[in-house]
Amino acid sequence: QVQLQESGPGLVKPSGTLSLTCAVSGGSISSNNWWSWVRQPPGKGLEWIGEIYHSGSTNYNPSLKSRVTISVDKSKNELSLKLGSVTAADTALYYCARGTRQTSIIFRYYYMDVWGKGTTVTVS
Amino acid sequence: SSELTQDPAVSVALGQTVRITCQGDSLRSYYASWYQQKPGQAPVLVIYGPNNRPSGIPDRFSGSSSGNTASLTITGAQAEDEADYYCNSRDSNDNHVVFGGGTKLTVL
């Protein structure tokens, strides 16, 4: 089955850029899915950062949009996250997740059915 | 509005039934999905769509929806169900993903 593995530096300096990669195995990043980054500050809830489709189409959380770039590398079957101008408030556990959108005349639904284990990033 | 609202904490006696709710305007357009997160673990999808359970999720978990409110019901709660639960959907314009603030479930 599809598995996701996040990787990247665990420590980033304030005002620097956070860069993470999510490797997709057991499936193709070119499948009919949206690939998201989600973060969770210590002791807090889940926050959606943004998503990308294999075509390169992206959607970002409005609160982070000015600092975020999500990209996909189909040759490596991976997606990447860059978050600029980081502060201590960006310290969090960062997850990548596979999203599925299903729509019909009657209903719409969306879910994230595959998650990576997450990687901790500390800004200090 | 693109916000989803959940009660911060709910408790249930072992073996009893508990309902966790999620409110938001986007739920008039989208069914909610629900995730269980235990300490130190990634979220796990437990309910999606009208009332669909991924493989491996016990049938004591069920979902329902009415108007702007979605509910996750656990019928016969077990000790292992103690966790944080998050609802999730897309916003009404379909441009963004939103999460509820999470509900901490305690099984007494």
Interface residues (C-beta under 8 A of the other chain):
Chain A: S36 V38 G45 L46 E47 W48 E51 N59 Y60 N61 P62 Y95 A97 G99 R101 Q102 F107 R108 Y109 Y110 Y111 M112 D113 W115 G116 K117 G118
Chain B: S29 Y30 Y31 S33 Y35 Q37 A42 P43 V44 L45 Y48 G49 P50 P54 D84 Y86 N88 S89 R90 D94 N95 H96 V97 V98 F99 G100 G101 G102
